[in-house]
Amino acid sequence: MIRTIHSHEGHLGWDRAIEPVHFARSGETIAFCCQDAGNGHYHRDSTAADILTADPANVNPLTGPVYVEGATPGDALKVTIHEFSPSGFGWSAIIPGFGLLADQFDQPRLKLWDYDTAARKPAVFNDIASVPLRPFIGTIGVAMAEPGNHSVIPPRRVGGNMDIRDIAAGSTLYLPVEVDGALLSLGDTHAAQGDGEVCGTAIESAMDVSITVEVVKDAAPKTPHFSTPGPIARHLDAAGYEVTTGIGPDLMAAARDAVSAMIDHLSKSRKLAPEDAYMLCSVAGDLKISEIVDAPNWVVSFYFPRIVFG
């Protein structure tokens, strides 16, 4: 029988002193019930005003931790991701002070989503745009060796809030173990996101996730690595892409330029409000480093899938 770990069996922050909620055997399959990144703050009647009442200390809750028997420092924890059971409700937001272009978008904006729980139909954004879905785990990691409570927001060498779209069903993730039992936790599940999560949010959504944990002795990677089962963007590729670029000696500045250019393009070509274009870029578009050897300038590209517009 698969053990289910419920969202109330969770915590805020990474801390090796947190008591495990379950002791798992290597090779055991476990189901995690994950709360959304807002920790239930948003609901179907929420408005942009609710963004300003959210408590930053209460976001990105984690379900766990799970103590994996036999895991010791220097090992790798192998996590195989099986399937997702999405809730069908999600949200995306522009949060003042947060996101790649926070200086350009300083007013709160909220998008509420009702979507297909089987994740087969695109989620409707407005009358001209719908976003293909691909559920994944935004935050997954193990406890650090350093004592104390550490924020979930920045990703770390042991995993955490990596927000990698491809940590999805069928993928296998390897995490470096730094404490006995590894102390695995996960949360911040998403129904869809582009690479970069540029406005700071994806389609944030509560969902259940089933995984299998295995200990690989003496195989700790320096940082997380993972393998995927096949093509990683087939849900987006069918209609091709619009692509903008940022070019210069600073990768962050080039990334900002590339995204800003795409927002301008979508606003003009699709008659979108810049705020809506920004959120669509976050949930569907991909930032890519296209060139990093021709000094002194590097090229960052932003790919937006045309399939969003049908």
C-alpha positions as CSV (number, residue, x, y, z in Angstrom):
1,M,0.0,0.0,0.0
2,I,1.4,3.4,-1.0
3,R,1.8,5.8,1.9
4,T,0.2,9.2,1.4
5,I,1.7,12.3,3.0
6,H,-0.8,15.0,3.3
7,S,-0.2,18.8,2.9
8,H,-0.7,19.4,6.7
9,E,2.3,17.2,7.3
10,G,4.7,19.9,6.1
11,H,6.9,22.8,7.0
12,L,8.3,26.2,5.9
13,G,12.0,26.4,5.2
14,W,14.8,23.8,5.1
15,D,16.0,22.6,8.5
16,R,17.8,19.4,9.3
17,A,16.2,19.4,12.8
18,I,12.6,19.0,11.5
19,E,11.2,15.6,12.6
20,P,10.4,13.3,9.7
21,V,6.7,12.6,9.0
22,H,7.5,9.2,7.4
23,F,10.4,6.7,7.4
24,A,10.7,5.2,3.9
25,R,12.5,2.2,2.6
26,S,14.8,2.5,-0.4
27,G,12.7,1.6,-3.4
28,E,9.4,2.7,-1.7
29,T,6.7,4.6,-3.7
30,I,5.1,7.5,-1.8
31,A,2.3,9.9,-2.7
32,F,2.7,13.6,-1.7
33,C,-0.3,16.0,-1.4
34,C,1.2,19.4,-2.2
35,Q,-0.2,22.8,-1.5
36,D,0.3,25.6,-4.0
37,A,3.0,28.2,-3.6
38,G,0.6,30.6,-2.0
39,N,-0.3,28.1,0.7
40,G,-4.0,28.3,-0.1
41,H,-4.1,32.0,0.1
42,Y,-5.8,32.4,-3.3
43,H,-9.3,31.1,-4.2
44,R,-11.8,31.4,-7.0
45,D,-13.1,34.8,-5.7
46,S,-9.6,36.3,-5.2
47,T,-8.7,39.6,-6.7
48,A,-5.4,41.5,-7.2
49,A,-5.9,43.1,-3.8
50,D,-5.2,39.7,-2.2
51,I,-1.7,39.8,-3.5
52,L,-0.9,42.6,-1.1
53,T,-2.3,40.7,1.9
54,A,-0.2,37.5,1.3
55,D,2.3,36.8,4.1
56,P,5.8,36.3,2.5
57,A,6.7,34.2,5.5
58,N,3.9,31.7,4.7
59,V,4.7,30.9,1.0
60,N,6.2,27.9,-0.7
61,P,5.1,25.3,1.9
62,L,6.7,21.9,1.7
63,T,5.3,18.4,2.3
64,G,7.6,16.2,4.3
65,P,10.3,15.6,5.3
66,V,10.7,11.9,4.5
67,Y,13.6,10.0,6.1
68,V,14.9,7.5,3.6
69,E,16.5,4.5,5.4
70,G,20.1,3.9,4.4
71,A,20.8,7.3,3.0
72,T,24.0,8.9,4.4
73,P,26.1,11.9,3.5
74,G,27.9,11.3,0.2
75,D,25.0,9.2,-1.3
76,A,22.6,10.2,-4.0
77,L,18.9,10.2,-3.5
78,K,17.3,9.0,-6.7
79,V,13.7,10.3,-7.1
80,T,11.6,8.8,-9.9
81,I,8.5,10.9,-10.7
82,H,5.5,8.9,-11.7
83,E,2.2,10.9,-12.0
84,F,0.4,14.0,-11.0
85,S,-3.2,14.5,-9.9
86,P,-3.9,18.2,-10.4
87,S,-6.6,20.1,-8.5
88,G,-7.9,22.0,-11.6
89,F,-7.5,25.4,-10.0
90,G,-4.5,27.7,-10.2
91,W,-3.3,31.2,-10.2
92,S,-0.6,33.4,-11.7
93,A,0.4,36.8,-10.4
94,I,2.6,39.8,-10.9
95,I,3.8,40.5,-7.4
96,P,5.3,44.0,-6.8
97,G,9.0,43.8,-6.2
98,F,9.3,40.2,-7.6
99,G,10.2,38.9,-11.0
100,L,12.7,39.6,-13.8
101,L,11.1,42.9,-14.8
102,A,10.0,44.0,-11.3
103,D,11.1,47.6,-12.1
104,Q,8.8,47.7,-15.1
105,F,5.8,46.1,-13.5
106,D,5.1,47.5,-10.1
107,Q,1.4,47.0,-9.8
108,P,-0.3,43.7,-8.6
109,R,-2.1,41.6,-11.2
110,L,-3.8,38.3,-10.7
111,K,-4.9,35.6,-13.1
112,L,-7.1,32.7,-11.9
113,W,-7.2,29.5,-13.9
114,D,-9.7,26.7,-14.0
115,Y,-8.2,23.9,-16.0
116,D,-8.6,20.3,-17.1
117,T,-7.5,18.0,-14.2
118,A,-6.3,15.4,-16.8
119,A,-4.0,18.2,-18.2
120,R,-5.0,17.3,-21.7
121,K,-6.7,20.5,-22.7
122,P,-4.9,23.9,-22.7
123,A,-5.9,26.3,-19.9
124,V,-7.8,29.3,-21.1
125,F,-6.0,32.6,-20.5
126,N,-8.4,34.9,-22.4
127,D,-10.4,34.8,-25.6
128,I,-7.3,34.6,-27.8
129,A,-4.8,32.7,-25.7
130,S,-4.7,29.2,-24.1
131,V,-1.7,27.6,-22.4
132,P,-0.8,23.9,-22.9
133,L,-0.3,22.1,-19.6
134,R,2.6,20.0,-18.3
135,P,2.4,19.5,-14.5
136,F,5.7,19.4,-12.6
137,I,7.3,19.8,-9.2
138,G,8.6,23.4,-8.6
139,T,10.3,22.7,-5.3
140,I,12.0,19.4,-4.4
141,G,15.1,18.9,-2.3
142,V,16.8,17.4,0.8
143,A,18.1,18.9,4.0
144,M,21.4,20.8,4.1
145,A,24.2,19.9,6.4
146,E,24.2,23.5,7.9
147,P,22.0,23.8,11.0
148,G,19.1,26.3,11.2
149,N,16.1,27.2,9.2
150,H,16.9,28.2,5.6
151,S,14.5,30.0,3.2
152,V,12.8,27.9,0.5
153,I,12.8,30.7,-2.0
154,P,16.3,30.5,-3.4
155,P,17.4,27.1,-4.9
156,R,20.3,25.4,-3.3
157,R,23.0,22.8,-4.0
158,V,20.6,20.2,-2.5
159,G,17.7,21.2,-4.7
160,G,14.8,23.2,-3.5
161,N,13.0,25.9,-5.5
162,M,14.5,25.0,-8.8
163,D,11.4,25.6,-10.9
164,I,12.6,23.4,-13.7
165,R,9.7,22.5,-16.0
166,D,11.2,19.1,-16.9
167,I,11.1,17.7,-13.3
168,A,7.8,16.1,-14.5
169,A,6.3,12.7,-14.9
170,G,8.8,10.2,-16.2
171,S,11.9,12.1,-15.1
172,T,14.5,10.8,-12.7
173,L,16.2,13.3,-10.3
174,Y,19.4,12.7,-8.3
175,L,19.9,14.8,-5.2
176,P,23.1,15.0,-3.1
177,V,22.5,13.7,0.5
178,E,24.1,15.8,3.3
179,V,22.3,14.4,6.4
180,D,21.3,10.9,7.5
181,G,18.0,9.9,5.9
182,A,18.3,12.7,3.3
183,L,15.0,14.3,4.6
184,L,13.2,14.8,1.3
185,S,10.5,17.4,1.0
186,L,8.6,18.7,-2.0
187,G,5.9,21.2,-3.0
188,D,5.2,24.3,-5.2
189,T,3.5,22.2,-7.9
190,H,2.8,23.9,-11.2
191,A,0.3,23.1,-14.0
192,A,2.5,24.9,-16.6
193,Q,5.5,27.2,-16.7
194,G,8.1,28.5,-19.2
195,D,11.8,28.1,-18.6
196,G,12.7,31.2,-16.6
197,E,9.3,31.8,-14.8
198,V,10.0,35.4,-15.7
199,C,7.2,37.2,-13.9
200,G,7.9,35.1,-10.8
201,T,4.9,32.8,-11.0
202,A,3.8,29.8,-13.1
203,I,0.3,28.4,-13.1
204,E,0.6,27.7,-9.4
205,S,-1.6,24.8,-8.4
206,A,-2.1,22.3,-5.6
207,M,-1.8,18.7,-6.7
208,D,-0.8,15.2,-5.6
209,V,2.4,13.6,-6.8
210,S,3.6,10.0,-6.7
211,I,7.3,9.3,-6.6
212,T,9.7,6.4,-5.8
213,V,12.8,7.0,-3.7
214,E,16.0,5.0,-3.9
215,V,19.4,5.4,-2.3
216,V,22.5,5.2,-4.6
217,K,25.5,4.7,-2.4
218,D,28.6,7.0,-2.7
219,A,27.2,8.7,-5.8
220,A,26.3,12.2,-4.6
221,P,26.3,14.8,-7.4
222,K,27.7,18.2,-6.6
223,T,24.4,19.7,-7.5
224,P,21.1,18.1,-8.7
225,H,20.9,16.4,-12.0
226,F,18.1,14.6,-13.8
227,S,17.1,12.7,-16.9
228,T,14.0,13.0,-19.0
229,P,12.1,10.2,-20.7
230,G,11.9,11.9,-24.1
231,P,11.1,15.2,-25.9
232,I,10.7,18.0,-23.4
233,A,8.6,20.5,-25.4
234,R,6.3,18.5,-27.6
235,H,3.3,20.1,-25.9
236,L,4.5,23.5,-27.3
237,D,6.3,22.8,-30.5
238,A,3.6,22.1,-33.1
239,A,3.0,25.7,-34.3
240,G,6.6,27.0,-34.0
241,Y,7.9,30.0,-32.1
242,E,8.3,33.7,-32.1
243,V,11.8,34.6,-30.9
244,T,13.3,37.8,-29.5
245,T,16.9,38.4,-28.4
246,G,19.0,40.3,-25.9
247,I,22.7,40.9,-26.7
248,G,25.4,42.3,-24.5
249,P,28.2,41.5,-22.0
250,D,25.8,40.8,-19.1
251,L,23.6,37.7,-19.2
252,M,21.0,39.1,-16.8
253,A,20.6,42.3,-18.7
254,A,20.4,40.3,-22.0
255,A,17.7,38.1,-20.5
256,R,15.7,41.2,-19.4
257,D,16.1,42.7,-22.9
258,A,14.9,39.5,-24.6
259,V,11.8,39.3,-22.4
260,S,11.0,43.0,-22.7
261,A,11.2,42.7,-26.5
262,M,8.8,39.7,-26.5
263,I,6.3,41.7,-24.3
264,D,6.5,44.5,-26.8
265,H,6.0,42.2,-29.7
266,L,3.0,40.4,-28.1
267,S,1.4,43.6,-27.0
268,K,1.6,45.0,-30.5
269,S,0.9,41.9,-32.6
270,R,-1.8,40.4,-30.4
271,K,-3.2,43.6,-28.8
272,L,-2.4,42.3,-25.3
273,A,-2.0,44.5,-22.3
274,P,1.7,44.4,-21.3
275,E,0.9,42.9,-18.0
276,D,-1.0,40.0,-19.7
277,A,1.9,39.5,-22.1
278,Y,4.3,39.4,-19.2
279,M,2.3,36.7,-17.4
280,L,1.9,34.6,-20.6
281,C,5.7,34.8,-21.1
282,S,6.1,33.4,-17.6
283,V,3.8,30.5,-18.0
284,A,4.6,29.5,-21.6
285,G,7.8,31.2,-23.0
286,D,11.4,29.9,-22.6
287,L,14.6,31.9,-22.0
288,K,17.7,30.3,-23.6
289,I,21.3,31.1,-23.7
290,S,22.0,31.0,-27.4
291,E,25.7,32.1,-27.4
292,I,28.2,32.4,-24.6
293,V,31.6,32.2,-26.3
294,D,31.9,35.2,-28.6
295,A,33.3,37.8,-26.1
296,P,32.5,40.4,-25.2
297,N,28.8,39.9,-26.0
298,W,26.5,37.0,-25.2
299,V,23.1,36.2,-26.8
300,V,20.0,35.3,-24.8
301,S,16.9,34.4,-26.7
302,F,13.3,34.2,-25.6
303,Y,11.1,31.7,-27.4
304,F,7.3,32.1,-27.3
305,P,5.2,29.2,-28.7
306,R,2.6,30.2,-31.3
307,I,0.4,27.3,-30.2
308,V,-0.8,29.6,-27.3
309,F,-2.8,31.6,-29.9
310,G,-4.3,28.5,-31.6
